[in-house]
Amino acid sequence: MTGAKLPAIQFYVKDWLSDAPLQMASPVARAIWINALCHLWLADERGKITGTAHELARLFNASPDEFEEFLAEAGRTNFCGVSVDVTGRSRKITLVSRRIHREWKALQNNGLRQQRFRNNDARNAKVTPPSSSSSASSSSTATANKLISFLAKNDRTEETHPQRPPAPCPESESRADSPPRRGGAQDSPAARIEAERRSRQDELEAAVVRISEKLYGRLWMREPEARSFMPFMFKAAKAALSGTVHLDRILAAATEANLDFAAGKVKSRAAVFTANVSAMLAAAQSARQNQ
């Protein structure tokens, strides 16, 4: 899956605006570069692309003169990697986005490590190669759900979910202490409350699984740090489901922490993720207070 084409790119606005070498480039060079980033993201070797000057200029919607000026500015300011290979009359140019290429290599290395783990762990019949169908992850999901359900029962943090429309509670899921059902008993207040509670809990557990997989990968339940870090992931999931912070932002923070760990930039994914999500929660709380 690490070689799959991703449909969207995370564009870090602050990084773009604070990149001094890039901001020293001309508006034309920056326009060519933002177009080039889109093609670099979709390249077979993500973050790296090679071609003649004519081919790349046409690909990036630039004239030959504009592209040559772009190459000159990139060489002077070093906002991207540029290498030129001249063989006879052939002149091949390679452009590299260091960040995109570094993250792609980290994902490739992480995928290889997981594949080696699967190949060496022949005794574990529940772990299957990533190219299998979606049913291949059912055993891992079952293990994860057992862990999550256990931790959820011990979670004493106050519920922050917004109220949802009541849903009917099936007869088989009624609680032992619920009153006997007669006629329209399935619509009783107690049944609706129980159905609502179960629905919220299912949604919470699903969010925790998504965050855990982004932060630690599909085998996250094998990570000791993930187990000890579970209370904060419940907190982050509750904040997302309550609308305090969008879930996509939390998932992006988890992905970034995992990439930084795979690249050797940080020693603990949990520490980076905690810092980023805590900053999001603090900003959201400050915004509410200022309203």
Secondary structure, DSSP 4 states (H G I P E B T S, - for coil): -TTSPPS-----HHHHHH-HHHHTS-HHHHHHHHHHHHHHHHSSSTTEEEEEHHHHHHHTT--HHHHHHHHHHHHHH-SSEEEEEEETTEEEEEEE-HHHHHHHHHHHHHHHHHHHHHHH-TT-TT---TTS-GGGGHHHHHHHHHHHHHHHHT--SPP-PPP----PPPGGG--TTSPPP-SSGGGSHHHHHHHHHHHHHHHHHHHHHHHHHHHH-TTGGG-HHHHHTHHHHHHHHHHHHTTSS-HHHHHHHHHHHHHHHHTTS-S-HHHHHHHHHHHHHHHHHHHHHH-
